Amino acid sequence: MARLFGTDGVRGLANGEILTASLALDLAVSAAQVLADAGQFDGHRPRAVVGRDPRVSGQFLEAAVSAGLASAGVDVLHLGVVPTPGIAYLTGSLEADLGVVITASHNPMPDNGIKFLARGGVKLDDALEDAIEDRLGQPWQHPTGAGVGRISSYHGGIDDYVDHLLSTLTSPAEGLPLAGLTIVLDCANGAAHESAPLAFERAGASVIAINEKPTGLNINDGVGSTHLDGLCKAVVAYGADAGFAFDGDADRCLAVDADGEVVDGDQIMGMVAIALRDAGRLADDTLVATVMSNLGLHRAMREAGITVRQTAVGDRYVLEDLKAGGYSLGGEQSGHVIMTDHATTGDGTLTALHVAQRMAVTGSSLASLARVVTRLPQVLVNVKDVDKSRCDDAELMAAVRTEEAALGDSGRILLRPSGTENLVRVMVEAATATDANAIAARLADVVKQRLAL
């Protein structure tokens, strides 16, 4: 049986075959038992915070997780709808022993997910997740009477989180850090619909918020960081200085310049890395990125005297490398950017605020700042309905090596199974888009042939 936990918690179709209320309750019980056995609660009465994005399925999953935790003797604070990085921050600031995030991030509305955070708001390591999975369904001692947990609500989470975000900005001698900027925010009808506009307004920006009215059914529905056309048009229509798009749980963001051109995560990381280097706050002059980052980022950072370290895809692996090396900046091309001086996970609003502050401090346009990274044409093909567990097929690997040999130093190929969906991703970078598309199409055909179900 495949591992229940993926690269970002347990995710799937809410109320489908796997992600049910029963599983949510059992996962919560198992997590409480495993963390208690590991000494995470230090013999005291444990407390957990539980937050979610606006998906309608989050309501029953929140109830099930809370019931499981309380039945295991854990007190529960409901945070309500809060971005994932906000839940991580509040796990630490409220001194909770455990954080639970109910979200499927950028996935379509019918999906949902559950991920656990340890004390301090950091993601659980693989060993603890494996232990939680192994513990599912095992007998355990049920507390009774006064031993069961209490469930209550905490209503100050958004204000606490926004206060934290603003504390990371450098205020000018006079005025507010983002005064004079007009910013469009695409909130993806998701978890940032309240906190992101509030943070930018309090920082002094003129804010136009779009897709900021979640119904529980419209999250990521043709909007947000995976659907940028609407933001591109809005930035131009309003004559804004820039726009930022978040995903459903707001742990990532992508940007749009004043001309309506997209600025991706690699460009964002490049400009933030240089800003931190100039301020003397880029630890070891090092940026941590995944294997998906464009060769253009590597070349730009080399010219800037910044080392780029590579990890597997997934912000958890970026974070592990950041922690192990004591580095201060890392992220993904998709817009997950982790600034360890201020956060324990990717934070879309934090990233957007710091990019906007760089614009304000330098007086430069976003387009000018983004030009630090010249992207090579990159094509990503998602091949569905294949057996992603057989990506090491010999003939498929031989086809990849043949294409790599033809590319030489002018590009690269990455073929990998998705960590969150049942598909195989084929990524190709080449000197021209025509070459990249042709190579990706050829390899996608080989994937379909060799990994057919």
Order of alpha helices (4+ residues) and beta strands (2+ residues): beta-alpha-beta-alpha-beta-alpha-beta-beta-beta-alpha-beta-alpha-beta-alpha-beta-alpha-beta-beta-beta-alpha-beta-alpha-beta-alpha-beta-beta-alpha-alpha-beta-alpha-beta-beta-alpha
